[in-house]
Amino acid sequence: MTGPVTADRLKKRLEVVHKDRTFAIENLIGAPDEADARAQVERLRREHGFKLPAPDWEAADNDGMVILCRMDDSPVGSVRLIHRRADATEWCPYLTPELAAALPADPAGFAFCERLVISPDARSLASAAMVMYAASTWSAELWPVTEIAAITRPELVRLLAWLGFRRQLSDPMVLPGSDGLGLLIGGHLAEMARCTRELFSTAGWRLQRTGPLHDPYA
């Protein structure tokens, strides 16, 4: 990730703890000391993510917010958020005309969620909730948006509804360049933040610290 430090490149961090275990979640901002973190994101995608005809690190990662989650210092999860608008759809090769028409129409745009992955050794509803809590709260802080959207497979719709994707925006359809079905889902960032925090809190995890970190460029 390269480029000037802007409002959406400020370093953020939150920690969620349970007994002697800690989930630490941060966003990558393109700092010189983030090579290891980027490599961890690439490895998570390559080894545990949904297989895509795309490199482990894409050009879109340089423009969006890439979040990395570590459990006791081991990388266990990642997700990418990008500020998008429905009137500009060239960014996604999987958007059929039907999916493009179903995108959130707010002129301010929406947060588009991609490449969510949780490693098998940490996979649970609570761990996914922690990652998406950071994704929803930081998206609402960084961009003038209130909604989030994602393309997913039909079998994951019920699971993602637990994480705040409460609206099915399209019917399942064959995606371009794929032999599988996909559909568009969405939700409100504020509702997602509430329900994901409730999920991991109910599971016994406690939000310990949240806020910006030291800016390495200062």
Residue pairs with C-beta under 8 A, 6 or more apart in sequence:
1 28
1 29
1 30
1 34
1 38
1 61
1 62
1 66
2 30
2 62
3 9
3 30
3 62
3 63
5 29
5 30
5 215
5 217
7 142
8 65
8 83
8 142
8 143
9 29
9 30
10 29
10 212
10 215
11 26
11 27
11 29
11 31
11 212
11 213
11 214
11 215
11 216
12 26
12 27
12 134
12 138
12 210
12 211
12 212
12 213
13 24
13 25
13 26
13 209
13 210
13 211
13 212
13 213
14 24
14 25
14 133
14 134
14 207
14 208
14 209
14 210
14 211
15 22
15 23
15 24
15 25
15 207
15 208
15 209
15 210
16 22
16 23
16 25
16 130
16 200
16 205
16 206
16 207
16 208
17 23
17 205
17 206
17 208
18 203
18 204
18 205
18 206
21 71
21 72
22 71
22 72
22 208
23 69
23 70
23 71
23 76
23 127
23 130
23 205
24 69
24 70
24 73
25 67
25 68
25 69
25 70
25 130
25 131
25 134
26 37
26 67
26 68
26 213
27 65
27 66
27 67
27 68
27 134
27 138
28 34
28 37
28 38
28 41
28 66
28 67
28 68
29 216
30 62
31 216
31 217
32 216
33 216
37 68
38 57
40 68
40 70
40 75
40 78
41 56
41 57
41 61
41 66
41 68
41 75
41 78
42 56
42 57
43 56
43 75
44 75
44 76
44 77
44 78
44 117
44 119
45 56
45 78
45 115
45 117
46 56
47 119
48 117
48 118
48 119
48 120
49 115
49 117
50 115
50 117
52 115
53 177
60 80
60 82
60 91
60 114
61 80
63 82
64 80
64 81
64 82
64 83
65 80
65 81
65 82
65 135
65 138
65 139
65 142
66 78
66 79
66 80
67 78
67 79
67 80
67 81
67 131
67 134
67 135
67 138
68 75
68 77
68 78
69 75
69 76
69 77
69 78
69 127
69 130
69 131
69 134
70 76
71 122
71 127
75 119
76 118
76 119
76 121
76 122
76 127
77 116
77 117
77 118
77 119
77 122
77 127
77 128
77 130
77 131
78 115
78 116
78 117
78 131
79 113
79 114
79 115
79 116
79 117
79 131
79 132
79 135
80 113
80 114
80 115
81 111
81 112
81 113
81 114
81 135
81 138
81 139
81 148
82 91
82 111
82 112
82 114
83 109
83 110
83 111
83 112
83 139
83 142
83 143
83 145
84 91
84 103
84 109
84 110
84 111
84 112
84 149
85 107
85 108
85 109
85 110
86 100
86 103
86 104
86 105
86 106
86 109
86 110
89 95
89 100
89 103
92 112
92 151
93 176
93 177
94 151
94 175
94 176
94 177
94 178
94 182
95 103
95 151
96 173
96 175
96 176
98 170
98 171
98 173
99 151
99 170
99 173
99 182
99 183
99 184
102 169
102 170
102 184
103 110
103 149
103 169
103 184
104 110
104 147
104 149
104 169
104 186
106 145
106 146
106 147
108 143
108 144
108 145
108 146
109 143
109 144
109 145
110 145
110 146
110 147
110 148
110 149
110 186
111 135
111 136
111 139
111 143
111 145
111 147
111 148
111 149
111 189
112 148
112 149
112 150
113 135
113 148
113 149
113 150
114 150
114 151
116 128
116 131
116 132
116 150
118 124
118 127
118 128
118 131
124 203
125 159
125 162
125 163
125 199
125 203
126 199
126 200
126 203
126 205
127 200
128 163
129 162
129 163
129 195
129 196
129 197
129 199
129 200
130 196
130 200
130 205
132 163
132 164
132 192
132 196
133 192
133 193
133 196
133 197
133 200
135 148
135 192
136 148
136 164
136 189
136 190
136 192
136 193
136 196
137 189
137 193
137 210
139 145
139 148
139 189
140 146
140 189
140 190
140 193
145 189
146 188
146 189
146 190
147 186
147 187
147 188
147 189
148 164
148 165
148 186
148 187
148 188
148 189
148 192
149 169
149 184
149 185
149 186
149 187
150 160
150 165
150 184
150 185
150 186
151 175
151 182
151 183
151 184
151 185
152 160
152 165
152 182
152 183
152 185
153 180
153 181
153 182
153 183
154 172
154 181
154 182
154 183
157 165
157 168
157 183
157 185
160 185
161 185
162 195
162 199
163 192
163 195
163 196
163 199
164 187
164 188
164 191
164 192
164 193
164 195
164 196
165 185
165 186
165 187
165 192
166 187
166 188
166 191
167 185
167 186
167 187
168 183
168 184
168 185
169 183
169 184
169 185
169 186
170 183
170 184
171 183
172 181
172 182
172 183
173 181
173 182
173 183
174 180
174 181
174 182
175 181
175 182
197 207
201 207
